[in-house]
Amino acid sequence: MTDLLRRDQNQPPESELPAEEEVLEEEVEEEYLAEGEDDLPPEADLEDPFEGDYEEGFSQEGPPPPGPGGPGKRKKKRKIGKFIALGVAVVVIGGLVWFLKGLGGEKEEEGEALTDMVMRGSISSQVTGDGVTVPKNSATLTITSAGTVQEVYVSEGAEVTEGDPLFRMDTTTAQKAVNDAQRTVTNSQKELNSLQKDQADLTIRAPFKGKLVDCVELQKDQSVSAGEKLAKLVDDTKMKLSLYFSYAYENDIYKGQSAAISVPSATAQVTGQVEEIHKVRRVASEGTVLFEVVFVVKNPGALSADMLATASLTAASGETVYPYESGKLAYYTSADITAKVGGPMERSNLMNYADVSAGALLVQLGADDNSTAIAAAENQLQTAQEELKRAQEELEKAAPKAPISGTVLSVGITAGEEATSGTVAVSIADTSVMVVNAKIDDRNISFVKQGMMVDIDMWGTPLTGVVESVSLNGTYENGVSTFPAVFLVDNADGALMSGTTVTYTLAASQSDDCLMVPIQSVKSVETQEGSISVVYVQRDSPPADMPEIFSEIPGVPEGFYPVAVETGISDNANVEIVSGDLEEGETVFTQVMKSDSMSMYG
């Protein structure tokens, strides 16, 4: 203020003001006078509160001479000048006070510290998001070959069952393709079978257990012709004997009847049975009509083929019945071993009277390697079978049936039209179970498991679903990795429509009977060991293990001390305290609320 007054004292007296200032002063006065004498402020109101100081600072030697306007006019000019000076002084003083106030650092309002309590209860972490619904099962049938639509059996909105006919195209061309493909398959199979049979026939094996007789002696690489007889295989464990009896004994002989078999050359008599009776008509030289009876007898080891033998039977009357004549014993079973294909002999196990088992290798013939031809025939058959399958599928597509049960969503063809290939004919969807395709972020994906229950909200309508699958392959976009998940929702009443956006919520994890504090009460601070989480707890004295904090939290009231904690899961309001020196019911600092702006910090 002293400097201000000193600067005022250095100003020249009014009588010495430059002409420009006098003119300015007169203009101001004229403005006031133009508005009227009464509008001028009273003289008392223009008194300078610092009049004494001014007079002391601006003392002059006598009154100023009157100006051209007379004494009254000069006095009015002086009063207006004092008024202007007073306004300037007030503005300057106000600015100075504001500046000094700023330098003084007046403290901003600290606000009110808010507190809460340590609680015990249950807390769950939830995963929420949006997804779009689609039917779990759907099918779209398209026209694969251009043609005439002959009939359409369904309409939009109709309910169909799996296997129901949907429409029918002209099948003439498709049926011909199936028939041609079937013939190709049949011919290819025959060719392959022939090649494989020829390959198998190079190996000659015993068809049954028996004894080799009439064997041909073969040399290495000796050529064997197709159809050539190489040996005979006989079953000599049993022998057969064929005899003829007069029709006079027709009713005295029957199957299974016991008979006495006599072999004179072996001086043996063995018991046999009637195995077969053939009512043939052989006429003997003397005119007797005969029929054939075949006996079977076990070979004790001394019998062989072509031995003469006879048999006798006892009739029901007790009479002994004899055959018309003797016969020759024969092997019960015999077969000629014949080469079915030709080739050089590579190996022979043929030996007269050798006993062999069924399937035993007798002769191995060699031939040009036909494995290449067999492989080509196999490929040809496979190609033909695939072509037949395609032709059959095309035929089925020409008259398709519903692949699933559900609702017909659309029908894109009409009877009689010429449909082009690729036309969507019928779309079907099973809406009884809907799928919600969701994306779970990388923070919550580890909590989502198959089989978890999901709460679904469709514009206020609550539904329940279940997690069907969670993919482990994420997609990174905009700094966040997301993982596809599929939820199944029962939609028996049809409330969910395909393409509807719904909100899902599922409890990722839950802790029961745990300590909890408000989320705002957990602070991250810096210590010598690094960043840790603390809660400021009201205590009578600092805890013994109170951490040394480098960065103080603003607004913490006195009597609250930091306690290091480890947090667990959280919801929108609270966080679980896994470890830390906290007890249920203790008071904790949360944040500071400023009353002027209702802002929060801390």
Secondary structure as a PSIPRED ss2 file (coil, helix, strand):
# PSIPRED VFORMAT (PSIPRED V4.0)

   1 M C   1.000  0.000  0.000
   2 T H   0.000  1.000  0.000
   3 D H   0.000  1.000  0.000
   4 L H   0.000  1.000  0.000
   5 L H   0.000  1.000  0.000
   6 R H   0.000  1.000  0.000
   7 R H   0.000  1.000  0.000
   8 D H   0.000  1.000  0.000
   9 Q H   0.000  1.000  0.000
  10 N C   1.000  0.000  0.000
  11 Q C   1.000  0.000  0.000
  12 P C   1.000  0.000  0.000
  13 P C   1.000  0.000  0.000
  14 E H   0.000  1.000  0.000
  15 S H   0.000  1.000  0.000
  16 E H   0.000  1.000  0.000
  17 L C   1.000  0.000  0.000
  18 P C   1.000  0.000  0.000
  19 A H   0.000  1.000  0.000
  20 E H   0.000  1.000  0.000
  21 E H   0.000  1.000  0.000
  22 E H   0.000  1.000  0.000
  23 V H   0.000  1.000  0.000
  24 L H   0.000  1.000  0.000
  25 E H   0.000  1.000  0.000
  26 E H   0.000  1.000  0.000
  27 E H   0.000  1.000  0.000
  28 V H   0.000  1.000  0.000
  29 E H   0.000  1.000  0.000
  30 E H   0.000  1.000  0.000
  31 E H   0.000  1.000  0.000
  32 Y H   0.000  1.000  0.000
  33 L H   0.000  1.000  0.000
  34 A H   0.000  1.000  0.000
  35 E H   0.000  1.000  0.000
  36 G C   1.000  0.000  0.000
  37 E H   0.000  1.000  0.000
  38 D H   0.000  1.000  0.000
  39 D H   0.000  1.000  0.000
  40 L C   1.000  0.000  0.000
  41 P C   1.000  0.000  0.000
  42 P C   1.000  0.000  0.000
  43 E C   1.000  0.000  0.000
  44 A H   0.000  1.000  0.000
  45 D H   0.000  1.000  0.000
  46 L H   0.000  1.000  0.000
  47 E C   1.000  0.000  0.000
  48 D C   1.000  0.000  0.000
  49 P C   1.000  0.000  0.000
  50 F C   1.000  0.000  0.000
  51 E H   0.000  1.000  0.000
  52 G H   0.000  1.000  0.000
  53 D H   0.000  1.000  0.000
  54 Y H   0.000  1.000  0.000
  55 E H   0.000  1.000  0.000
  56 E H   0.000  1.000  0.000
  57 G H   0.000  1.000  0.000
  58 F C   1.000  0.000  0.000
  59 S C   1.000  0.000  0.000
  60 Q C   1.000  0.000  0.000
  61 E C   1.000  0.000  0.000
  62 G C   1.000  0.000  0.000
  63 P C   1.000  0.000  0.000
  64 P C   1.000  0.000  0.000
  65 P C   1.000  0.000  0.000
  66 P C   1.000  0.000  0.000
  67 G C   1.000  0.000  0.000
  68 P C   1.000  0.000  0.000
  69 G C   1.000  0.000  0.000
  70 G C   1.000  0.000  0.000
  71 P H   0.000  1.000  0.000
  72 G H   0.000  1.000  0.000
  73 K H   0.000  1.000  0.000
  74 R H   0.000  1.000  0.000
  75 K H   0.000  1.000  0.000
  76 K H   0.000  1.000  0.000
  77 K H   0.000  1.000  0.000
  78 R H   0.000  1.000  0.000
  79 K H   0.000  1.000  0.000
  80 I H   0.000  1.000  0.000
  81 G H   0.000  1.000  0.000
  82 K H   0.000  1.000  0.000
  83 F H   0.000  1.000  0.000
  84 I H   0.000  1.000  0.000
  85 A H   0.000  1.000  0.000
  86 L H   0.000  1.000  0.000
  87 G H   0.000  1.000  0.000
  88 V H   0.000  1.000  0.000
  89 A H   0.000  1.000  0.000
  90 V H   0.000  1.000  0.000
  91 V H   0.000  1.000  0.000
  92 V H   0.000  1.000  0.000
  93 I H   0.000  1.000  0.000
  94 G H   0.000  1.000  0.000
  95 G H   0.000  1.000  0.000
  96 L H   0.000  1.000  0.000
  97 V H   0.000  1.000  0.000
  98 W H   0.000  1.000  0.000
  99 F H   0.000  1.000  0.000
 100 L H   0.000  1.000  0.000
 101 K H   0.000  1.000  0.000
 102 G H   0.000  1.000  0.000
 103 L H   0.000  1.000  0.000
 104 G C   1.000  0.000  0.000
 105 G C   1.000  0.000  0.000
 106 E C   1.000  0.000  0.000
 107 K C   1.000  0.000  0.000
 108 E C   1.000  0.000  0.000
 109 E C   1.000  0.000  0.000
 110 E C   1.000  0.000  0.000
 111 G C   1.000  0.000  0.000
 112 E E   0.000  0.000  1.000
 113 A E   0.000  0.000  1.000
 114 L E   0.000  0.000  1.000
 115 T E   0.000  0.000  1.000
 116 D E   0.000  0.000  1.000
 117 M E   0.000  0.000  1.000
 118 V C   1.000  0.000  0.000
 119 M E   0.000  0.000  1.000
 120 R E   0.000  0.000  1.000
 121 G E   0.000  0.000  1.000
 122 S E   0.000  0.000  1.000
 123 I E   0.000  0.000  1.000
 124 S E   0.000  0.000  1.000
 125 S E   0.000  0.000  1.000
 126 Q E   0.000  0.000  1.000
 127 V E   0.000  0.000  1.000
 128 T E   0.000  0.000  1.000
 129 G E   0.000  0.000  1.000
 130 D E   0.000  0.000  1.000
 131 G E   0.000  0.000  1.000
 132 V E   0.000  0.000  1.000
 133 T E   0.000  0.000  1.000
 134 V E   0.000  0.000  1.000
 135 P E   0.000  0.000  1.000
 136 K E   0.000  0.000  1.000
 137 N E   0.000  0.000  1.000
 138 S E   0.000  0.000  1.000
 139 A E   0.000  0.000  1.000
 140 T E   0.000  0.000  1.000
 141 L E   0.000  0.000  1.000
 142 T E   0.000  0.000  1.000
 143 I C   1.000  0.000  0.000
 144 T C   1.000  0.000  0.000
 145 S C   1.000  0.000  0.000
 146 A C   1.000  0.000  0.000
 147 G E   0.000  0.000  1.000
 148 T E   0.000  0.000  1.000
 149 V E   0.000  0.000  1.000
 150 Q E   0.000  0.000  1.000
 151 E E   0.000  0.000  1.000
 152 V E   0.000  0.000  1.000
 153 Y C   1.000  0.000  0.000
 154 V C   1.000  0.000  0.000
 155 S C   1.000  0.000  0.000
 156 E C   1.000  0.000  0.000
 157 G C   1.000  0.000  0.000
 158 A C   1.000  0.000  0.000
 159 E E   0.000  0.000  1.000
 160 V E   0.000  0.000  1.000
 161 T C   1.000  0.000  0.000
 162 E C   1.000  0.000  0.000
 163 G C   1.000  0.000  0.000
 164 D C   1.000  0.000  0.000
 165 P E   0.000  0.000  1.000
 166 L C   1.000  0.000  0.000
 167 F E   0.000  0.000  1.000
 168 R E   0.000  0.000  1.000
 169 M E   0.000  0.000  1.000
 170 D C   1.000  0.000  0.000
 171 T C   1.000  0.000  0.000
 172 T H   0.000  1.000  0.000
 173 T H   0.000  1.000  0.000
 174 A H   0.000  1.000  0.000
 175 Q H   0.000  1.000  0.000
 176 K H   0.000  1.000  0.000
 177 A H   0.000  1.000  0.000
 178 V H   0.000  1.000  0.000
 179 N H   0.000  1.000  0.000
 180 D H   0.000  1.000  0.000
 181 A H   0.000  1.000  0.000
 182 Q H   0.000  1.000  0.000
 183 R H   0.000  1.000  0.000
 184 T H   0.000  1.000  0.000
 185 V H   0.000  1.000  0.000
 186 T H   0.000  1.000  0.000
 187 N H   0.000  1.000  0.000
 188 S H   0.000  1.000  0.000
 189 Q H   0.000  1.000  0.000
 190 K H   0.000  1.000  0.000
 191 E H   0.000  1.000  0.000
 192 L H   0.000  1.000  0.000
 193 N H   0.000  1.000  0.000
 194 S H   0.000  1.000  0.000
 195 L H   0.000  1.000  0.000
 196 Q H   0.000  1.000  0.000
 197 K H   0.000  1.000  0.000
 198 D H   0.000  1.000  0.000
 199 Q H   0.000  1.000  0.000
 200 A H   0.000  1.000  0.000
 201 D H   0.000  1.000  0.000
 202 L C   1.000  0.000  0.000
 203 T E   0.000  0.000  1.000
 204 I E   0.000  0.000  1.000
 205 R E   0.000  0.000  1.000
 206 A C   1.000  0.000  0.000
 207 P C   1.000  0.000  0.000
 208 F C   1.000  0.000  0.000
 209 K C   1.000  0.000  0.000
 210 G E   0.000  0.000  1.000
 211 K E   0.000  0.000  1.000
 212 L E   0.000  0.000  1.000
 213 V E   0.000  0.000  1.000
 214 D C   1.000  0.000  0.000
 215 C C   1.000  0.000  0.000
 216 V C   1.000  0.000  0.000
 217 E C   1.000  0.000  0.000
 218 L C   1.000  0.000  0.000
 219 Q C   1.000  0.000  0.000
 220 K C   1.000  0.000  0.000
 221 D C   1.000  0.000  0.000
 222 Q C   1.000  0.000  0.000
 223 S E   0.000  0.000  1.000
 224 V E   0.000  0.000  1.000
 225 S C   1.000  0.000  0.000
 226 A C   1.000  0.000  0.000
 227 G C   1.000  0.000  0.000
 228 E C   1.000  0.000  0.000
 229 K E   0.000  0.000  1.000
 230 L E   0.000  0.000  1.000
 231 A E   0.000  0.000  1.000
 232 K E   0.000  0.000  1.000
 233 L E   0.000  0.000  1.000
 234 V E   0.000  0.000  1.000
 235 D E   0.000  0.000  1.000
 236 D E   0.000  0.000  1.000
 237 T E   0.000  0.000  1.000
 238 K E   0.000  0.000  1.000
 239 M E   0.000  0.000  1.000
 240 K E   0.000  0.000  1.000
 241 L E   0.000  0.000  1.000
 242 S E   0.000  0.000  1.000
 243 L E   0.000  0.000  1.000
 244 Y E   0.000  0.000  1.000
 245 F E   0.000  0.000  1.000
 246 S E   0.000  0.000  1.000
 247 Y H   0.000  1.000  0.000
 248 A H   0.000  1.000  0.000
 249 Y H   0.000  1.000  0.000
 250 E C   1.000  0.000  0.000
 251 N C   1.000  0.000  0.000
 252 D C   1.000  0.000  0.000
 253 I C   1.000  0.000  0.000
 254 Y C   1.000  0.000  0.000
 255 K C   1.000  0.000  0.000
 256 G C   1.000  0.000  0.000
 257 Q C   1.000  0.000  0.000
 258 S E   0.000  0.000  1.000
 259 A E   0.000  0.000  1.000
 260 A E   0.000  0.000  1.000
 261 I E   0.000  0.000  1.000
 262 S E   0.000  0.000  1.000
 263 V E   0.000  0.000  1.000
 264 P H   0.000  1.000  0.000
 265 S H   0.000  1.000  0.000
 266 A H   0.000  1.000  0.000
 267 T C   1.000  0.000  0.000
 268 A E   0.000  0.000  1.000
 269 Q E   0.000  0.000  1.000
 270 V E   0.000  0.000  1.000
 271 T E   0.000  0.000  1.000
 272 G E   0.000  0.000  1.000
 273 Q E   0.000  0.000  1.000
 274 V E   0.000  0.000  1.000
 275 E E   0.000  0.000  1.000
 276 E E   0.000  0.000  1.000
 277 I E   0.000  0.000  1.000
 278 H E   0.000  0.000  1.000
 279 K E   0.000  0.000  1.000
 280 V E   0.000  0.000  1.000
 281 R E   0.000  0.000  1.000
 282 R E   0.000  0.000  1.000
 283 V E   0.000  0.000  1.000
 284 A C   1.000  0.000  0.000
 285 S C   1.000  0.000  0.000
 286 E C   1.000  0.000  0.000
 287 G C   1.000  0.000  0.000
 288 T C   1.000  0.000  0.000
 289 V E   0.000  0.000  1.000
 290 L E   0.000  0.000  1.000
 291 F E   0.000  0.000  1.000
 292 E E   0.000  0.000  1.000
 293 V E   0.000  0.000  1.000
 294 V E   0.000  0.000  1.000
 295 F E   0.000  0.000  1.000
 296 V E   0.000  0.000  1.000
 297 V E   0.000  0.000  1.000
 298 K E   0.000  0.000  1.000
 299 N C   1.000  0.000  0.000
 300 P C   1.000  0.000  0.000
 301 G C   1.000  0.000  0.000
 302 A C   1.000  0.000  0.000
 303 L C   1.000  0.000  0.000
 304 S C   1.000  0.000  0.000
 305 A C   1.000  0.000  0.000
 306 D C   1.000  0.000  0.000
 307 M C   1.000  0.000  0.000
 308 L E   0.000  0.000  1.000
 309 A E   0.000  0.000  1.000
 310 T E   0.000  0.000  1.000
 311 A E   0.000  0.000  1.000
 312 S E   0.000  0.000  1.000
 313 L E   0.000  0.000  1.000
 314 T E   0.000  0.000  1.000
 315 A C   1.000  0.000  0.000
 316 A C   1.000  0.000  0.000
 317 S C   1.000  0.000  0.000
 318 G C   1.000  0.000  0.000
 319 E C   1.000  0.000  0.000
 320 T E   0.000  0.000  1.000
 321 V E   0.000  0.000  1.000
 322 Y C   1.000  0.000  0.000
 323 P C   1.000  0.000  0.000
 324 Y C   1.000  0.000  0.000
 325 E C   1.000  0.000  0.000
 326 S C   1.000  0.000  0.000
 327 G E   0.000  0.000  1.000
 328 K E   0.000  0.000  1.000
 329 L E   0.000  0.000  1.000
 330 A E   0.000  0.000  1.000
 331 Y E   0.000  0.000  1.000
 332 Y E   0.000  0.000  1.000
 333 T E   0.000  0.000  1.000
 334 S E   0.000  0.000  1.000
 335 A E   0.000  0.000  1.000
 336 D E   0.000  0.000  1.000
 337 I E   0.000  0.000  1.000
 338 T E   0.000  0.000  1.000
 339 A C   1.000  0.000  0.000
 340 K C   1.000  0.000  0.000
 341 V C   1.000  0.000  0.000
 342 G C   1.000  0.000  0.000
 343 G E   0.000  0.000  1.000
 344 P E   0.000  0.000  1.000
 345 M E   0.000  0.000  1.000
 346 E E   0.000  0.000  1.000
 347 R E   0.000  0.000  1.000
 348 S E   0.000  0.000  1.000
 349 N C   1.000  0.000  0.000
 350 L C   1.000  0.000  0.000
 351 M C   1.000  0.000  0.000
 352 N C   1.000  0.000  0.000
 353 Y C   1.000  0.000  0.000
 354 A C   1.000  0.000  0.000
 355 D E   0.000  0.000  1.000
 356 V E   0.000  0.000  1.000
 357 S C   1.000  0.000  0.000
 358 A C   1.000  0.000  0.000
 359 G C   1.000  0.000  0.000
 360 A C   1.000  0.000  0.000
 361 L E   0.000  0.000  1.000
 362 L E   0.000  0.000  1.000
 363 V E   0.000  0.000  1.000
 364 Q E   0.000  0.000  1.000
 365 L E   0.000  0.000  1.000
 366 G C   1.000  0.000  0.000
 367 A C   1.000  0.000  0.000
 368 D C   1.000  0.000  0.000
 369 D C   1.000  0.000  0.000
 370 N C   1.000  0.000  0.000
 371 S H   0.000  1.000  0.000
 372 T H   0.000  1.000  0.000
 373 A H   0.000  1.000  0.000
 374 I H   0.000  1.000  0.000
 375 A H   0.000  1.000  0.000
 376 A H   0.000  1.000  0.000
 377 A H   0.000  1.000  0.000
 378 E H   0.000  1.000  0.000
 379 N H   0.000  1.000  0.000
 380 Q H   0.000  1.000  0.000
 381 L H   0.000  1.000  0.000
 382 Q H   0.000  1.000  0.000
 383 T H   0.000  1.000  0.000
 384 A H   0.000  1.000  0.000
 385 Q H   0.000  1.000  0.000
 386 E H   0.000  1.000  0.000
 387 E H   0.000  1.000  0.000
 388 L H   0.000  1.000  0.000
 389 K H   0.000  1.000  0.000
 390 R H   0.000  1.000  0.000
 391 A H   0.000  1.000  0.000
 392 Q H   0.000  1.000  0.000
 393 E H   0.000  1.000  0.000
 394 E H   0.000  1.000  0.000
 395 L H   0.000  1.000  0.000
 396 E H   0.000  1.000  0.000
 397 K H   0.000  1.000  0.000
 398 A H   0.000  1.000  0.000
 399 A C   1.000  0.000  0.000
 400 P C   1.000  0.000  0.000
 401 K E   0.000  0.000  1.000
 402 A C   1.000  0.000  0.000
 403 P C   1.000  0.000  0.000
 404 I C   1.000  0.000  0.000
 405 S C   1.000  0.000  0.000
 406 G E   0.000  0.000  1.000
 407 T E   0.000  0.000  1.000
 408 V E   0.000  0.000  1.000
 409 L E   0.000  0.000  1.000
 410 S E   0.000  0.000  1.000
 411 V E   0.000  0.000  1.000
 412 G C   1.000  0.000  0.000
 413 I C   1.000  0.000  0.000
 414 T C   1.000  0.000  0.000
 415 A C   1.000  0.000  0.000
 416 G C   1.000  0.000  0.000
 417 E C   1.000  0.000  0.000
 418 E E   0.000  0.000  1.000
 419 A E   0.000  0.000  1.000
 420 T C   1.000  0.000  0.000
 421 S C   1.000  0.000  0.000
 422 G C   1.000  0.000  0.000
 423 T C   1.000  0.000  0.000
 424 V E   0.000  0.000  1.000
 425 A E   0.000  0.000  1.000
 426 V E   0.000  0.000  1.000
 427 S E   0.000  0.000  1.000
 428 I E   0.000  0.000  1.000
 429 A E   0.000  0.000  1.000
 430 D E   0.000  0.000  1.000
 431 T E   0.000  0.000  1.000
 432 S E   0.000  0.000  1.000
 433 V E   0.000  0.000  1.000
 434 M E   0.000  0.000  1.000
 435 V E   0.000  0.000  1.000
 436 V E   0.000  0.000  1.000
 437 N E   0.000  0.000  1.000
 438 A E   0.000  0.000  1.000
 439 K E   0.000  0.000  1.000
 440 I E   0.000  0.000  1.000
 441 D E   0.000  0.000  1.000
 442 D C   1.000  0.000  0.000
 443 R C   1.000  0.000  0.000
 444 N C   1.000  0.000  0.000
 445 I H   0.000  1.000  0.000
 446 S H   0.000  1.000  0.000
 447 F H   0.000  1.000  0.000
 448 V C   1.000  0.000  0.000
 449 K C   1.000  0.000  0.000
 450 Q C   1.000  0.000  0.000
 451 G C   1.000  0.000  0.000
 452 M C   1.000  0.000  0.000
 453 M E   0.000  0.000  1.000
 454 V E   0.000  0.000  1.000
 455 D E   0.000  0.000  1.000
 456 I E   0.000  0.000  1.000
 457 D E   0.000  0.000  1.000
 458 M E   0.000  0.000  1.000
 459 W C   1.000  0.000  0.000
 460 G C   1.000  0.000  0.000
 461 T E   0.000  0.000  1.000
 462 P E   0.000  0.000  1.000
 463 L E   0.000  0.000  1.000
 464 T E   0.000  0.000  1.000
 465 G E   0.000  0.000  1.000
 466 V E   0.000  0.000  1.000
 467 V E   0.000  0.000  1.000
 468 E E   0.000  0.000  1.000
 469 S E   0.000  0.000  1.000
 470 V E   0.000  0.000  1.000
 471 S C   1.000  0.000  0.000
 472 L C   1.000  0.000  0.000
 473 N C   1.000  0.000  0.000
 474 G C   1.000  0.000  0.000
 475 T E   0.000  0.000  1.000
 476 Y E   0.000  0.000  1.000
 477 E E   0.000  0.000  1.000
 478 N C   1.000  0.000  0.000
 479 G C   1.000  0.000  0.000
 480 V E   0.000  0.000  1.000
 481 S E   0.000  0.000  1.000
 482 T E   0.000  0.000  1.000
 483 F E   0.000  0.000  1.000
 484 P E   0.000  0.000  1.000
 485 A E   0.000  0.000  1.000
 486 V E   0.000  0.000  1.000
 487 F E   0.000  0.000  1.000
 488 L E   0.000  0.000  1.000
 489 V E   0.000  0.000  1.000
 490 D E   0.000  0.000  1.000
 491 N C   1.000  0.000  0.000
 492 A C   1.000  0.000  0.000
 493 D C   1.000  0.000  0.000
 494 G C   1.000  0.000  0.000
 495 A C   1.000  0.000  0.000
 496 L C   1.000  0.000  0.000
 497 M C   1.000  0.000  0.000
 498 S C   1.000  0.000  0.000
 499 G C   1.000  0.000  0.000
 500 T C   1.000  0.000  0.000
 501 T E   0.000  0.000  1.000
 502 V E   0.000  0.000  1.000
 503 T E   0.000  0.000  1.000
 504 Y E   0.000  0.000  1.000
 505 T E   0.000  0.000  1.000
 506 L E   0.000  0.000  1.000
 507 A E   0.000  0.000  1.000
 508 A E   0.000  0.000  1.000
 509 S E   0.000  0.000  1.000
 510 Q E   0.000  0.000  1.000
 511 S E   0.000  0.000  1.000
 512 D E   0.000  0.000  1.000
 513 D E   0.000  0.000  1.000
 514 C E   0.000  0.000  1.000
 515 L E   0.000  0.000  1.000
 516 M E   0.000  0.000  1.000
 517 V E   0.000  0.000  1.000
 518 P E   0.000  0.000  1.000
 519 I H   0.000  1.000  0.000
 520 Q H   0.000  1.000  0.000
 521 S H   0.000  1.000  0.000
 522 V E   0.000  0.000  1.000
 523 K E   0.000  0.000  1.000
 524 S E   0.000  0.000  1.000
 525 V E   0.000  0.000  1.000
 526 E E   0.000  0.000  1.000
 527 T E   0.000  0.000  1.000
 528 Q C   1.000  0.000  0.000
 529 E C   1.000  0.000  0.000
 530 G E   0.000  0.000  1.000
 531 S E   0.000  0.000  1.000
 532 I E   0.000  0.000  1.000
 533 S E   0.000  0.000  1.000
 534 V E   0.000  0.000  1.000
 535 V E   0.000  0.000  1.000
 536 Y E   0.000  0.000  1.000
 537 V E   0.000  0.000  1.000
 538 Q E   0.000  0.000  1.000
 539 R C   1.000  0.000  0.000
 540 D C   1.000  0.000  0.000
 541 S C   1.000  0.000  0.000
 542 P C   1.000  0.000  0.000
 543 P C   1.000  0.000  0.000
 544 A C   1.000  0.000  0.000
 545 D C   1.000  0.000  0.000
 546 M C   1.000  0.000  0.000
 547 P C   1.000  0.000  0.000
 548 E C   1.000  0.000  0.000
 549 I E   0.000  0.000  1.000
 550 F C   1.000  0.000  0.000
 551 S C   1.000  0.000  0.000
 552 E C   1.000  0.000  0.000
 553 I C   1.000  0.000  0.000
 554 P C   1.000  0.000  0.000
 555 G C   1.000  0.000  0.000
 556 V C   1.000  0.000  0.000
 557 P C   1.000  0.000  0.000
 558 E C   1.000  0.000  0.000
 559 G C   1.000  0.000  0.000
 560 F E   0.000  0.000  1.000
 561 Y E   0.000  0.000  1.000
 562 P E   0.000  0.000  1.000
 563 V E   0.000  0.000  1.000
 564 A E   0.000  0.000  1.000
 565 V E   0.000  0.000  1.000
 566 E E   0.000  0.000  1.000
 567 T E   0.000  0.000  1.000
 568 G E   0.000  0.000  1.000
 569 I E   0.000  0.000  1.000
 570 S E   0.000  0.000  1.000
 571 D C   1.000  0.000  0.000
 572 N C   1.000  0.000  0.000
 573 A C   1.000  0.000  0.000
 574 N E   0.000  0.000  1.000
 575 V E   0.000  0.000  1.000
 576 E E   0.000  0.000  1.000
 577 I E   0.000  0.000  1.000
 578 V E   0.000  0.000  1.000
 579 S E   0.000  0.000  1.000
 580 G E   0.000  0.000  1.000
 581 D C   1.000  0.000  0.000
 582 L C   1.000  0.000  0.000
 583 E C   1.000  0.000  0.000
 584 E C   1.000  0.000  0.000
 585 G C   1.000  0.000  0.000
 586 E C   1.000  0.000  0.000
 587 T E   0.000  0.000  1.000
 588 V E   0.000  0.000  1.000
 589 F E   0.000  0.000  1.000
 590 T E   0.000  0.000  1.000
 591 Q E   0.000  0.000  1.000
 592 V E   0.000  0.000  1.000
 593 M E   0.000  0.000  1.000
 594 K C   1.000  0.000  0.000
 595 S C   1.000  0.000  0.000
 596 D C   1.000  0.000  0.000
 597 S C   1.000  0.000  0.000
 598 M C   1.000  0.000  0.000
 599 S C   1.000  0.000  0.000
 600 M E   0.000  0.000  1.000
 601 Y E   0.000  0.000  1.000
 602 G C   1.000  0.000  0.000
